[in-house]
């Protein structure tokens, strides 16, 4: 798929040891549009912040401890909300233009995004307030905009964050960002790229163990052809892994207890994300199976374990919110939050640990209002 430089910025930063044979199943697991399953959603009231805003990610720690992050519009300001079991509270996000992702690591809660047009933002909740934590910044052209899109870790001294940098006027180059927190400071890590890749961006990172970390995104070659990018950390170094899915942009990663790795995102046969079709892939790190998703267009930007051994992913189908569930064999449509809007989209989903309760967040009508809902 050949994309213009203008299109790259949107794709690469959507609010991503050698192995033996890697294969995609030649026959997709069959899937038909099924009746909505037993998910029942409750919409929650979000705070009035005095500005229009959207929510880009949600992370559940417990039934009474859920975080959601995003940004306001005109002016752009970071948003961080906390659910105390009864209502959402404005936790007073650190100064910055946006927050893209939030995750807990032990007793720490981390959020990442953009501080302004020139620098990324990493912030940590200390139990009472958000604190911006200094992180390294790329030396970039004056018209470049760096942003971190994902954060995850396995210990207080072992946290990863990824993202990328592009220009507001869509310059030719894009730069991937991969950094690590060692308990004291953030530092850059080298990003290995496949032969022929000239530009890249990373959209998600997830860690199963200190020596088992995965990151994904996309690359472009000199002819502006986009390919999926999958990286693995073995405790000593990052390396590329094969993911032979043409015209695909993987956007998120999830793990289930049986060892399976799940990827979600978009297959892009068209010219924009809204022309694409939702992507779901499951595998063991060596062999992958692409599942057929019962949807017409758009994407699945977020995926999480569902508490029963499978996964739930969220996004949009056309101009409406979409929720799907998979056991690795089929993908079925589930009931989605009952929002009323000309356009609606879900960007984040999280399961409350030890339960089957799900949270999801997103936005309505040109970012006019946030959406936050949980299952009951």
DOPA-183120 format. One record per atom (N, C-alpha, C): residue in three letters; z negated, x negated, y. Coordinates in pm, whole numbers, padded with zeros to 5 digits, always signed. Layout:
N
ALAZXY...
END
This chain:
376
UNK+00000-00084-00120UNK+00000+00000+00000UNK+00000-00088+00124UNK+00095-00068+00215UNK+00104-00146+00338UNK+00046-00067+00452UNK-00049-00129+00526UNK-00115-00062+00636UNK-00092-00140+00764UNK-00086-00070+00875UNK-00079-00136+01004UNK-00214-00197+01037UNK-00213-00290+01131UNK-00339-00350+01173UNK-00433-00245+01229UNK-00378-00141+01290UNK-00460-00033+01344UNK-00535+00039+01234UNK-00470+00056+01119UNK-00534+00130+01011UNK-00639+00047+00939UNK-00626-00086+00941UNK-00719-00172+00867UNK-00863-00153+00910UNK-00883-00147+01041UNK-01019-00140+01092UNK-01091-00020+01034UNK-01022+00092+01025UNK-01084+00214+00976UNK-01115+00204+00828UNK-01022+00145+00751UNK-01042+00137+00607UNK-01154+00040+00570UNK-01152-00080+00628UNK-01246-00183+00584UNK-01389-00154+00624UNK-01407-00079+00731UNK-01543-00055+00777UNK-01577+00092+00776UNK-01522+00170+00684UNK-01564+00308+00673UNK-01713+00311+00640UNK-01774+00461+00798UNK-01910+00513+00814UNK-01841+00586+00778UNK-01784-00285+00107UNK-01729-00281+00006UNK-01733-00416-00069UNK-01915-01554-01207UNK-01843-01625-01317UNK-01725-01544-01367UNK-01615-01587-01386UNK-01500-01510-01428UNK-01529-01438-01558UNK-01466-01323-01572UNK-01486-01248-01696UNK-01357-01244-01773UNK-01369-01204-01897UNK-01251-01192-01981UNK-01178-01064-01946UNK-01108-01005-02041UNK-01019-00894-02013UNK-01091-00781-01942UNK-01028-00731-01836UNK-01077-00615-01762UNK-00970-00508-01773UNK-01009-00388-01812UNK-00907-00285-01834UNK-00947-00155-01769UNK-00848-00084-01721UNK-00867+00053-01675UNK-00814+00143-01783UNK-00890+00247-01819UNK-00844+00337-01924UNK-00707+00394-01892UNK-00616+00385-01986UNK-00481+00433-01962UNK-00478+00585-01948UNK-00569+00653-02014UNK-00577+00798-02005UNK-00707+00834-01934UNK-00697+00902-01821UNK-00816+00942-01747UNK-00894+01043-01829UNK-01026+01037-01813UNK-01107+01142-01874UNK-01066+01275-01813UNK-01046+01373-01896UNK-00999+01501-01845UNK-01107+01569-01764UNK-01065+01640-01661UNK-01160+01711-01576UNK-01093+01831-01514UNK-01155+01944-01522UNK-01100+02064-01461UNK-01200+02115-01359UNK-01151+02192-01264UNK-01239+02253-01167UNK-01337+02344-01240UNK-01462+02312-01228UNK-01563+02389-01299UNK-01643+02472-01200UNK-01707+02576-01250UNK-01796+02654-01165UNK-01909+02566-01116UNK-01956+02595-00994UNK-02068+02518-00940UNK-02184+02522-01038UNK-02239+02406-01064UNK-02352+02396-01156UNK-02480+02440-01085UNK-02593+02401-01143UNK-02720+02459-01100UNK-02781+02396-00976UNK-02706+02314-00903UNK-02762+02258-00781UNK-02776+02368-00675UNK-02893+02375-00616UNK-02917+02467-00505UNK-02970+02386-00388UNK-02903+02400-00273UNK-02935+02316-00158UNK-03012+02394-00052UNK-03104+02324+00013UNK-03175+02378+00128UNK-03141+02292+00249UNK-03082+02352+00352UNK-03055+02280+00476UNK-03184+02263+00554UNK-03201+02147+00614UNK-03321+02119+00692UNK-03284+02104+00840UNK-03379+02136+00925UNK-03358+02126+01069UNK-03380+01982+01113UNK-03284+01927+01184UNK-03295+01790+01235UNK-03339+01792+01381UNK-03402+01686+01428UNK-03455+01685+01566UNK-03344+01691+01671UNK-03377+01749+01784UNK-03289+01747+01900UNK-03315+01616+01975UNK-03214+01527+01974UNK-03230+01397+02038UNK-03170+01393+02178UNK-03120+01507+02224UNK-03062+01511+02356UNK-02918+01466+02362UNK-02863+01420+02249UNK-02725+01376+02239UNK-02667+01424+02107UNK-02535+01437+02101UNK-02470+01465+01973UNK-02489+01343+01883UNK-02513+01368+01754UNK-02526+01255+01663UNK-02488+01295+01521UNK-02461+01193+01441UNK-02429+01213+01300UNK-02521+01126+01217UNK-02532+01158+01088UNK-02612+01079+00995UNK-02518+01017+00891UNK-02533+00886+00870UNK-02442+00813+00783UNK-02501+00774+00649UNK-02634+00776+00636UNK-02694+00740+00507UNK-02833+00799+00495UNK-02877+00818+00370UNK-03011+00869+00342UNK-03068+00790+00226UNK-03198+00765+00231UNK-03265+00692+00122UNK-03400+00758+00095UNK-03419+00807-00027UNK-03543+00874-00065UNK-03635+00778-00139UNK-03758+00769-00095UNK-03860+00688-00160UNK-03954+00777-00242UNK-03987+00893-00185UNK-04073+00992-00251UNK-04042+01128-00188UNK-04100+01233-00243UNK-04074+01367-00192UNK-04111+01380-00044UNK-04213+01305-00002UNK-04258+01311+00137UNK-04227+01183+00213UNK-04127+01110+00169UNK-04094+00982+00231UNK-03945+00956+00217UNK-03866+01011+00310UNK-03721+01001+00306UNK-03672+00953+00442UNK-03576+00861+00441UNK-03520+00806+00564UNK-03373+00844+00577UNK-03329+00867+00700UNK-03188+00892+00729UNK-03153+00817+00858UNK-03033+00758+00861UNK-02991+00681+00978UNK-02852+00724+01022UNK-02819+00691+01146UNK-02687+00725+01199UNK-02673+00676+01341UNK-02603+00757+01425UNK-02579+00716+01562UNK-02549+00837+01649UNK-02581+00824+01778UNK-02541+00923+01877UNK-02405+00884+01933UNK-02349+00976+02011UNK-02217+00950+02069UNK-02220+00974+02219UNK-02165+00877+02291UNK-02151+00886+02438UNK-02284+00910+02505UNK-02372+00810+02513UNK-02350+00673+02468UNK-02384+00655+02320UNK-02336+00544+02261UNK-02366+00512+02123UNK-02505+00451+02114UNK-02591+00514+02034UNK-02726+00463+02013UNK-02766+00485+01868UNK-02842+00392+01814UNK-02887+00402+01675UNK-02985+00517+01660UNK-02980+00580+01542UNK-03069+00692+01509UNK-03139+00661+01377UNK-03269+00685+01371UNK-03346+00669+01246UNK-03446+00784+01237UNK-03429+00868+01136UNK-03517+00982+01115UNK-03601+00963+00989UNK-03719+01026+00989UNK-03806+01020+00871UNK-03851+01160+00832UNK-03843+01190+00702UNK-03888+01318+00647UNK-04027+01298+00588UNK-04125+01376+00636UNK-04263+01359+00593UNK-04306+01459+00485UNK-04207+01531+00430UNK-04236+01632+00330UNK-04228+01772+00385UNK-04233+01784+00519UNK-04227+01915+00584UNK-04118+01923+00690UNK-04096+01811+00762UNK-03999+01813+00870UNK-03948+01672+00897UNK-03833+01668+00968UNK-03778+01540+01013UNK-03844+01499+01144UNK-03872+01371+01156UNK-03927+01315+01279UNK-03836+01204+01329UNK-03823+01192+01459UNK-03751+01080+01518UNK-03841+00957+01514UNK-03802+00856+01437UNK-03886+00738+01421UNK-03859+00632+01527UNK-03778+00666+01628UNK-03748+00574+01737UNK-03679+00448+01684UNK-03551+00463+01660UNK-03472+00353+01605UNK-03474+00232+01697UNK-03455+00114+01641UNK-03448-00006+01725UNK-03327+00003+01818UNK-03333-00068+01928UNK-03221-00067+02022UNK-03095-00119+01954UNK-02988-00041+01963UNK-02861-00078+01902UNK-02764+00036+01916UNK-02638+00011+01879UNK-02536+00114+01896UNK-02520+00202+01773UNK-02563+00154+01654UNK-02550+00237+01535UNK-02631+00180+01420UNK-02668+00268+01325UNK-02724+00227+01197UNK-02638+00291+01088UNK-02595+00209+00992UNK-02503+00254+00889UNK-02569+00280+00755UNK-02678+00209+00725UNK-02736+00215+00591UNK-02886+00189+00599UNK-02961+00246+00504UNK-03106+00227+00499UNK-03147+00215+00353UNK-03244+00128+00325UNK-03289+00107+00188UNK-03430+00050+00190UNK-03507+00081+00085UNK-03642+00025+00074UNK-03644-00084-00031UNK-03725-00186-00003UNK-03743-00298-00095UNK-03893-00326-00100UNK-03958-00284-00208UNK-04103-00294-00212UNK-04163-00206-00104UNK-04247-00265-00019UNK-04307-00189+00090UNK-04223-00193+00218UNK-04117-00271+00216UNK-04031-00283+00333UNK-03922-00177+00331UNK-03886-00128+00450UNK-03769-00044+00468UNK-03675-00117+00563UNK-03552-00138+00519UNK-03452-00208+00599UNK-03342-00112+00641UNK-03289-00132+00762UNK-03172-00058+00809UNK-03079-00158+00877UNK-02950-00135+00863UNK-02852-00226+00922UNK-02743-00149+00995UNK-02676-00217+01088UNK-02568-00156+01163UNK-02515-00252+01266UNK-02497-00202+01389UNK-02445-00283+01499UNK-02542-00277+01616UNK-02573-00394+01672UNK-02660-00398+01789UNK-02584-00361+01915UNK-02459-00409+01923UNK-02369-00379+02034UNK-02230-00421+01990UNK-02140-00436+02084UNK-02002-00471+02049UNK-01988-00615+02000UNK-02091-00695+02016UNK-02081-00837+01985UNK-02168-00884+01871UNK-02261-00801+01823UNK-02357-00851+01723UNK-02399-00742+01626UNK-02435-00786+01506UNK-02485-00695+01404UNK-02634-00667+01428UNK-02685-00567+01357UNK-02826-00528+01370UNK-02891-00522+01233UNK-03002-00592+01216UNK-03088-00577+01099UNK-03227-00541+01150UNK-03286-00436+01093UNK-03415-00388+01141UNK-03505-00355+01023UNK-03636-00375+01042UNK-03734-00351+00936UNK-03845-00261+00990UNK-03885-00163+00908UNK-03995-00075+00942UNK-04126-00139+00897UNK-04220-00152+00989UNK-04346-00221+00956UNK-04458-00124+00920UNK-04422+00004+00901UNK-04522+00105+00870UNK-04557+00190+00990UNK-04525+00139+01110UNK-04554+00212+01232UNK-04434+00220+01326UNK-04351+00117+01322UNK-04238+00112+01414UNK-04127+00025+01356UNK-04006+00043+01409UNK-03893-00041+01372UNK-03895-00170+01453UNK-03865-00278+01386UNK-03857-00408+01451UNK-03721-00470+01421UNK-03647-00505+01527UNK-03521-00576+01508UNK-03550-00717+01460UNK-03488-00757+01350UNK-03509-00890+01292UNK-03386-00975+01321UNK-03404-01092+01383UNK-03288-01175+01416UNK-03206-01206+01291UNK-03074-01198+01306UNK-02984-01233+01197UNK-02870-01317+01254UNK-02806-01399+01171UNK-02699-01485+01222UNK-02581-01402+01269UNK-02509-01455+01366UNK-02393-01386+01421UNK-02269-01473+01407UNK-02159-01410+01373UNK-02033-01481+01359UNK-01980-01527+01494UNK-01911-01640+01495UNK-01837-01681+01614UNK-01701-01613+01607UNK-01682-01516+01694UNK-01565-01429+01686UNK-01490-01425+01819UNK-01364-01384+01813UNK-01291-01362+01938UNK-01361-01258+02024UNK-01332-01262+02154UNK-01401-01174+02247UNK-01382-01026+02214UNK-01268-00993+02149UNK-01241-00851+02123UNK-01284-00805+01985UNK-01365-00886+01914UNK-01409-00848+01780UNK-01541-00773+01784UNK-01557-00681+01689UNK-01679-00601+01678UNK-01738-00614+01538UNK-01848-00685+01521UNK-01910-00697+01388UNK-02004-00580+01361UNK-02015-00544+01232UNK-02106-00436+01192UNK-02146-00457+01048UNK-02274-00436+01019UNK-02322-00435+00881UNK-02321-00292+00830UNK-02269-00272+00708UNK-02254-00137+00656UNK-02343-00104+00539UNK-02414-00205+00481UNK-02492-00177+00361UNK-02602-00281+00346UNK-02719-00239+00293UNK-02831-00330+00268UNK-02900-00287+00139UNK-02941-00386+00058UNK-03012-00356-00066UNK-03074-00486-00118UNK-03185-00473-00194UNK-03249-00591-00249UNK-03340-00556-00365UNK-03399-00658-00424UNK-03489-00639-00538UNK-03630-00686-00511UNK-03651-00758-00399UNK-03784-00809-00366UNK-03791-00832-00216UNK-03914-00849-00167UNK-03933-00869-00023UNK-03865-00994+00027UNK-03843-01091-00062UNK-03776-01215-00024UNK-03637-01228-00087UNK-03577-01113-00121UNK-03445-01116-00185UNK-03368-00990-00150UNK-03310-00990-00029UNK-03240-00873+00024UNK-03100-00916+00067UNK-03002-00829+00044UNK-02863-00858+00078UNK-02811-00756+00178UNK-02720-00799+00265UNK-02653-00709+00359UNK-02507-00751+00370UNK-02418-00652+00382UNK-02274-00680+00392UNK-02211-00597+00502UNK-02093-00639+00545UNK-02019-00565+00646UNK-01890-00636+00679UNK-01852-00629+00805UNK-01728-00692+00846UNK-01713-00687+00995UNK-01606-00750+01044UNK-01581-00754+01187UNK-01433-00731+01214UNK-01405-00640+01305UNK-01269-00616+01351UNK-01273-00593+01500UNK-01157-00578+01560UNK-01150-00563+01705UNK-01132-00419+01748UNK-01182-00383+01867UNK-01168-00246+01915UNK-01024-00205+01939UNK-00938-00301+01965UNK-00797-00271+01987UNK-00713-00308+01866UNK-00778-00315+01748UNK-00710-00334+01621UNK-00631-00465+01614UNK-00697-00581+01627UNK-00626-00708+01613UNK-00587-00732+01468UNK-00515-00837+01444UNK-00462-00863+01311UNK-00572-00903+01211UNK-00673-00975+01255UNK-00769-01031+01160UNK-00892-00946+01137UNK-00948-00953+01018UNK-01077-00893+00986UNK-01158-00996+00910UNK-01289-00997+00931UNK-01375-01100+00873UNK-01487-01035+00794UNK-01503-01068+00665UNK-01613-01011+00587UNK-01746-01077+00623UNK-01854-01001+00612UNK-01988-01053+00637UNK-02072-01032+00512UNK-02138-01138+00466UNK-02228-01133+00351UNK-02348-01221+00385UNK-02467-01161+00390UNK-02584-01238+00427UNK-02705-01203+00340UNK-02802-01297+00339UNK-02918-01287+00249UNK-03047-01312+00325UNK-03151-01232+00291UNK-03285-01247+00346UNK-03374-01311+00242UNK-03438-01424+00277UNK-03521-01497+00181UNK-03670-01476+00205UNK-03704-01374+00285UNK-03843-01348+00318UNK-03883-01404+00452UNK-03801-01496+00503UNK-03829-01560+00632UNK-03716-01541+00732UNK-03592-01555+00683UNK-03478-01544+00774UNK-03353-01498+00699UNK-03258-01445+00777UNK-03126-01410+00725UNK-03034-01531+00737UNK-02948-01548+00638UNK-02848-01655+00643UNK-02717-01607+00584UNK-02606-01663+00632UNK-02475-01628+00581UNK-02452-01687+00443UNK-02374-01616+00362UNK-02326-01666+00235UNK-02174-01666+00238UNK-02114-01763+00170UNK-01968-01768+00162UNK-01916-01650+00081UNK-01805-01593+00125UNK-01743-01480+00057UNK-01618-01529-00016UNK-01620-01532-00150UNK-01499-01572-00222UNK-01395-01460-00216UNK-01271-01497-00196UNK-01163-01399-00191UNK-01056-01433-00293UNK-00988-01332-00347UNK-00881-01357-00443UNK-00767-01435-00377UNK-00690-01503-00458UNK-00576-01578-00407UNK-00481-01483-00334UNK-00438-01524-00217UNK-00344-01445-00140UNK-00408-01355-00037UNK-00540-01335-00043UNK-00608-01250+00054UNK-00625-01324+00185UNK-00591-01260+00295UNK-00607-01322+00426UNK-00712-01252+00511UNK-00734-01124+00488UNK-00836-01046+00558UNK-00919-00969+00456UNK-01042-00937+00493UNK-01127-00861+00401UNK-01241-00794+00477UNK-01299-00693+00417UNK-01420-00630+00467UNK-01504-00584+00349UNK-01635-00582+00366UNK-01726-00539+00260UNK-01795-00410+00303UNK-01801-00313+00213UNK-01857-00183+00248UNK-01989-00152+00179UNK-02021-00215+00066UNK-02146-00182-00004UNK-02197-00301-00083UNK-02329-00307-00100UNK-02393-00406-00186UNK-02509-00337-00257UNK-02525-00367-00388UNK-02635-00313-00467UNK-02684-00420-00563UNK-02817-00432-00576UNK-02877-00533-00663UNK-02951-00467-00778UNK-02924-00513-00900UNK-03001-00468-01017UNK-03112-00566-01050UNK-03088-00694-01021UNK-03184-00800-01048UNK-03149-00917-00956UNK-03236-01017-00952UNK-03210-01132-00865UNK-03081-01203-00903UNK-03041-01194-01030UNK-02920-01260-01076UNK-02811-01160-01115UNK-02817-01040-01059UNK-02718-00936-01091UNK-02700-00846-00969UNK-02616-00893-00877UNK-02591-00823-00752UNK-02441-00799-00739UNK-02403-00680-00693UNK-02263-00643-00680UNK-02232-00604-00536UNK-02113-00643-00489UNK-02066-00604-00356UNK-01919-00565-00368UNK-01875-00476-00280UNK-01736-00431-00289UNK-01680-00398-00151UNK-01549-00388-00148UNK-01477-00357-00025UNK-01328-00364-00049UNK-01254-00430+00040UNK-01109-00437+00027UNK-01057-00563+00092UNK-00938-00607+00049UNK-00869-00721+00108UNK-00728-00681+00150UNK-00668-00765+00235UNK-00528-00752+00271UNK-00460-00887+00252UNK-00335-00883+00206UNK-00258-01007+00196UNK-00171-01022+00320UNK-00087-01126+00321UNK-00006-01155+00439UNK+00093-01044+00471UNK+00124-00960+00371UNK+00217-00850+00392UNK+00144-00719+00423UNK+00014-00730+00450UNK-00070-00616+00485UNK-00086-00516+00369UNK-00077-00564+00247UNK-00100-00481+00129UNK-00249-00484+00095UNK-00310-00368+00082UNK-00452-00357+00056UNK-00481-00354-00093UNK-00589-00424-00134UNK-00636-00423-00272UNK-00788-00411-00273UNK-00846-00350-00377UNK-00992-00343-00385UNK-01052-00481-00408UNK-01172-00500-00357UNK-01244-00626-00373UNK-01378-00598-00440UNK-01406-00669-00550UNK-01532-00655-00622UNK-01591-00794-00643UNK-01717-00813-00600UNK-01785-00942-00609UNK-01913-00929-00691UNK-01953-01041-00755UNK-02077-01044-00834UNK-02154-01171-00807UNK-02287-01157-00794UNK-02379-01270-00775UNK-02457-01289-00904UNK-02452-01411-00961UNK-02519-01440-01087UNK-02649-01517-01069UNK-02700-01521-00947UNK-02822-01594-00918UNK-02797-01730-00857UNK-02672-01776-00869UNK-02637-01908-00816UNK-02517-01903-00721UNK-02420-01816-00754UNK-02301-01811-00671UNK-02235-01674-00681UNK-02155-01642-00578UNK-02074-01523-00577UNK-01936-01554-00635UNK-01881-01459-00710UNK-01747-01475-00765UNK-01676-01340-00762UNK-01545-01343-00765UNK-01467-01220-00767UNK-01459-01166-00909UNK-01453-01035-00920UNK-01432-00967-01048UNK-01307-00880-01037UNK-01233-00870-01143UNK-01111-00791-01142UNK-01144-00642-01142UNK-01072-00569-01060UNK-01080-00423-01056UNK-00939-00372-01031UNK-00857-00366-01136UNK-00714-00337-01120UNK-00683-00189-01096UNK-00720-00141-00978UNK-00689-00004-00939UNK-00606-00011-00813UNK-00479+00023-00822UNK-00390+00011-00707UNK-00429+00108-00597UNK-00411+00063-00473UNK-00428+00149-00356UNK-00565+00214-00350UNK-00668+00140-00385UNK-00803+00197-00388UNK-00894+00126-00289UNK-00982+00202-00228UNK-01087+00148-00142UNK-01222+00193-00197UNK-01289+00111-00280UNK-01424+00146-00326UNK-01523+00134-00211UNK-01613+00232-00200UNK-01704+00238-00086UNK-01851+00232-00122UNK-01887+00262-00249UNK-02029+00261-00283UNK-02046+00228-00431UNK-02169+00189-00467UNK-02204+00146-00602UNK-02333+00214-00645UNK-02342+00248-00774UNK-02467+00299-00831UNK-02482+00246-00972UNK-02606+00236-01018UNK-02636+00193-01155UNK-02713+00305-01226UNK-02685+00323-01354UNK-02766+00413-01435UNK-02842+00332-01539UNK-02948+00393-01594UNK-03040+00320-01680UNK-02975+00266-01807UNK-02862+00324-01847UNK-02794+00277-01968UNK-02709+00153-01943UNK-02714+00098-01820UNK-02642-00025-01788UNK-02507-00003-01723UNK-02464+00122-01713UNK-02332+00146-01655UNK-02333+00124-01503UNK-02218+00079-01454UNK-02196+00058-01311UNK-02095+00162-01265UNK-02125+00228-01155UNK-02040+00334-01102UNK-01991+00296-00963UNK-01864+00321-00936UNK-01806+00297-00804UNK-01745+00427-00754UNK-01758+00452-00625UNK-01693+00569-00565UNK-01623+00527-00437UNK-01529+00609-00394UNK-01455+00578-00273UNK-01331+00662-00259UNK-01218+00595-00232UNK-01093+00664-00204UNK-00976+00594-00271UNK-00884+00672-00326UNK-00751+00623-00365UNK-00657+00660-00252UNK-00581+00564-00201UNK-00509+00582-00076UNK-00357+00574-00092UNK-00295+00676-00145UNK-00149+00675-00150UNK-00086+00711-00018UNK-00165+00766+00075UNK-00113+00808+00204UNK-00143+00707+00312UNK-00132+00749+00435UNK-00145+00657+00548UNK-00282+00661+00614UNK-00366+00758+00581UNK-00500+00766+00638UNK-00598+00807+00531UNK-00730+00787+00554UNK-00829+00831+00455UNK-00820+00979+00424UNK-00771+01059+00519UNK-00762+01203+00498UNK-00645+01240+00408UNK-00555+01144+00382UNK-00447+01166+00288UNK-00484+01117+00148UNK-00596+01046+00137UNK-00636+00990+00009UNK-00698+01092-00083UNK-00727+01046-00206UNK-00797+01129-00304UNK-00927+01060-00344UNK-01030+01136-00376UNK-01158+01076-00414UNK-01144+00987-00537UNK-01219+00877-00534UNK-01218+00778-00642UNK-01354+00772-00709UNK-01355+00772-00845UNK-01477+00744-00920UNK-01438+00659-01040UNK-01513+00548-01055UNK-01488+00453-01163UNK-01620+00420-01230UNK-01621+00408-01362UNK-01741+00370-01435UNK-01707+00258-01533UNK-01800+00164-01550UNK-01774+00054-01641UNK-01897-00028-01667UNK-01876-00141-01734UNK-01987-00230-01768UNK-01977-00364-01697UNK-01885-00376-01602UNK-01863-00501-01532UNK-01744-00578-01585UNK-01700-00543-01705UNK-01584-00608-01765UNK-01470-00509-01789UNK-01506-00393-01841UNK-01408-00288-01866UNK-01441-00168-01780UNK-01338-00108-01718UNK-01358+00001-01624UNK-01276+00122-01665UNK-01328+00239-01633UNK-01260+00365-01662UNK-01252+00445-01533UNK-01133+00478-01489UNK-01117+00562-01371UNK-01117+00707-01414UNK-01205+00786-01351UNK-01219+00926-01385UNK-01141+01013-01288UNK-01089+01122-01338UNK-01017+01215-01252UNK-01116+01304-01179UNK-01107+01306-01048UNK-01197+01387-00964UNK-01125+01514-00923UNK-01184+01630-00948UNK-01118+01757-00916UNK-01126+01790-00767UNK-01039+01725-00690UNK-01035+01747-00545UNK-00896+01715-00494UNK-00861+01773-00382UNK-00727+01756-00327UNK-00715+01630-00243UNK-00810+01605-00152UNK-00798+01490-00063UNK-00935+01439-00018UNK-00926+01333+00066UNK-01040+01262+00122UNK-01111+01173+00020UNK-01244+01163+00027UNK-01310+01054-00044UNK-01452+01089-00086UNK-01510+00996-00164UNK-01650+01002-00206UNK-01718+00875-00155UNK-01769+00874-00032UNK-01825+00752+00024UNK-01963+00713-00027UNK-02029+00803-00104UNK-02165+00771-00148UNK-02190+00827-00288UNK-02263+00750-00369UNK-02290+00788-00508UNK-02432+00744-00543UNK-02501+00823-00628UNK-02638+00793-00667UNK-02664+00841-00809UNK-02757+00779-00881UNK-02801+00836-01009UNK-02856+00976-00985UNK-02836+01067-01082UNK-02878+01206-01062UNK-03013+01239-01126UNK-03077+01140-01188UNK-03207+01164-01250UNK-03198+01213-01393UNK-03075+01231-01445UNK-03057+01279-01582UNK-02969+01186-01665UNK-02934+01070-01611UNK-02849+00975-01682UNK-02708+00968-01631UNK-02669+01063-01546UNK-02538+01061-01485UNK-02547+01027-01338UNK-02444+01066-01262UNK-02442+01038-01119UNK-02397+01162-01042UNK-02434+01164-00914UNK-02383+01262-00818UNK-02321+01185-00703UNK-02202+01229-00659UNK-02135+01167-00545UNK-02102+01274-00443UNK-02096+01234-00316UNK-02069+01329-00208UNK-01959+01278-00118UNK-01899+01369-00042UNK-01796+01335+00053UNK-01732+01459+00108UNK-01597+01461+00105UNK-01525+01576+00156UNK-01402+01603+00074UNK-01360+01728+00073UNK-01236+01770+00010UNK-01162+01852+00115UNK-01060+01792+00175UNK-00997+01856+00288UNK-01091+01856+00406UNK-01123+01973+00458UNK-01212+01980+00574UNK-01351+02032+00539UNK-01386+02033+00409UNK-01515+02086+00365UNK-01595+01981+00288UNK-01727+01996+00291UNK-01814+01906+00217UNK-01791+01921+00068UNK-01816+01813-00007UNK-01795+01816-00150UNK-01907+01742-00221UNK-01952+01799-00334UNK-02050+01734-00422UNK-01993+01739-00564UNK-01993+01625-00634UNK-01947+01621-00772UNK-02052+01551-00858UNK-02048+01581-00988UNK-02138+01517-01084UNK-02055+01463-01201UNK-02100+01351-01258UNK-02031+01296-01374UNK-02130+01240-01475UNK-02092+01257-01604UNK-02168+01197-01713UNK-02094+01076-01769UNK-01984+01037-01706UNK-01904+00926-01754UNK-01783+00970-01834UNK-01783+01096-01877UNK-01670+01151-01951UNK-01585+01240-01861UNK-01650+01328-01786UNK-01580+01419-01696UNK-01648+01419-01560UNK-01575+01470-01462UNK-01628+01489-01328UNK-01616+01638-01296UNK-01726+01700-01257UNK-01724+01844-01227UNK-01773+01868-01085UNK-01720+01973-01025UNK-01766+02013-00893UNK-01902+02081-00904UNK-01986+02051-00807UNK-02118+02113-00797UNK-02126+02194-00669UNK-02224+02280-00661UNK-02249+02351-00536UNK-02279+02249-00427UNK-02227+02274-00307UNK-02250+02188-00193UNK-02334+02262-00089UNK-02397+02191+00004UNK-02473+02259+00109UNK-02385+02360+00183UNK-02439+02477+00212UNK-02362+02586+00273UNK-02361+02569+00424UNK-02274+02482+00473UNK-02262+02461+00616UNK-02146+02544+00671UNK-02158+02584+00797UNK-02053+02661+00861UNK-01993+02578+00973UNK-01869+02532+00952UNK-01802+02449+01052UNK-01655+02441+01017UNK-01572+02414+01119UNK-01430+02395+01093UNK-01407+02270+01010UNK-01488+02169+01033UNK-01480+02045+00956UNK-01620+01997+00924UNK-01643+01954+00802UNK-01774+01902+00763UNK-01755+01792+00660UNK-01848+01697+00658UNK-01834+01580+00573UNK-01971+01525+00538UNK-01990+01485+00412UNK-02114+01423+00367UNK-02092+01274+00350UNK-02184+01193+00404UNK-02166+01048+00402UNK-02269+00974+00316UNK-02383+01037+00286UNK-02485+00968+00209UNK-02553+01061+00112UNK-02598+01005-00003UNK-02672+01083-00101UNK-02774+00991-00169UNK-02891+01048-00203UNK-02997+00969-00266UNK-03082+01060-00353UNK-03129+01006-00465UNK-03217+01080-00553UNK-03361+01035-00529UNK-03455+01129-00530UNK-03597+01094-00522UNK-03637+01031-00655UNK-03685+00907-00656UNK-03718+00839-00781UNK-03811+00922-00871UNK-03779+00924-00999UNK-03860+00995-01096UNK-03841+01144-01099UNK-03744+01195-01021UNK-03717+01338-01015UNK-03567+01362-01024UNK-03528+01488-01016UNK-03387+01525-01005UNK-03355+01579-00866UNK-03448+01562-00772UNK-03427+01608-00635UNK-03331+01515-00562UNK-03230+01574-00500UNK-03129+01498-00427UNK-03137+01529-00278UNK-03107+01427-00197UNK-03090+01444-00053UNK-02948+01404-00016UNK-02889+01471+00080UNK-02759+01431+00131UNK-02755+01451+00282UNK-02675+01368+00349UNK-02660+01377+00494UNK-02514+01361+00532UNK-02480+01404+00654UNK-02343+01393+00703UNK-02332+01447+00844UNK-02217+01512+00872UNK-02195+01562+01007UNK-02100+01681+01006UNK-02097+01752+01119UNK-02010+01868+01138UNK-01919+01845+01258UNK-01799+01899+01253UNK-01709+01915+01368UNK-01713+01802+01471UNK-01637+01696+01443UNK-01623+01585+01537UNK-01759+01529+01577UNK-01848+01517+01479UNK-01980+01459+01500UNK-02066+01542+01595UNK-02037+01672+01603UNK-02111+01758+01695UNK-02255+01779+01652UNK-02283+01772+01521UNK-02419+01796+01473UNK-02438+01729+01338UNK-02560+01685+01309UNK-02588+01624+01179UNK-02613+01728+01072UNK-02597+01688+00947UNK-02632+01770+00831UNK-02734+01692+00749UNK-02840+01759+00705UNK-02939+01700+00615UNK-02988+01810+00522UNK-02974+01789+00392UNK-03010+01893+00295UNK-03067+01830+00170UNK-03149+01907+00098UNK-03204+01860-00030UNK-03192+01970-00133UNK-03192+01932-00259UNK-03187+02030-00367UNK-03326+02086-00393UNK-03327+02208-00449UNK-03454+02273-00477UNK-03460+02315-00622
END
